[in-house]
């Protein structure tokens, strides 16, 4: 069972998607995202399996929550630096995001 201290180890921040590209080399359908987490963290890349419910052009400018302190993970020829958070719904992954605009880099707390 996880304890509260386990949760506190995660650094979950808000970022704004700057780019979304197809990722044909991924085993499962995914996009390559470039996300701005503000001046302290900067821009980070992520592979996200969100193609069922989101079009690339609709993702640009959208704020999302992501874990920014996991080690980078190699996915095909792409280095994913953060884990974008979403829920697994019956229709596909639904992104978790703030319900109003906030500063990039704001921390979940």
Buried (B, 14 or more C-beta within 10 A) or exposed (E): EEEEEEEEEEBBBBBBBEBBEEBEEBEEEBBBBBBBBBEEBBBBBBBBBBBEEBEBEEBBEBBBBBBBEEEEEEBBEBEBBBBBBBEEEEEBBBBBBEEEEEEBBBEBE
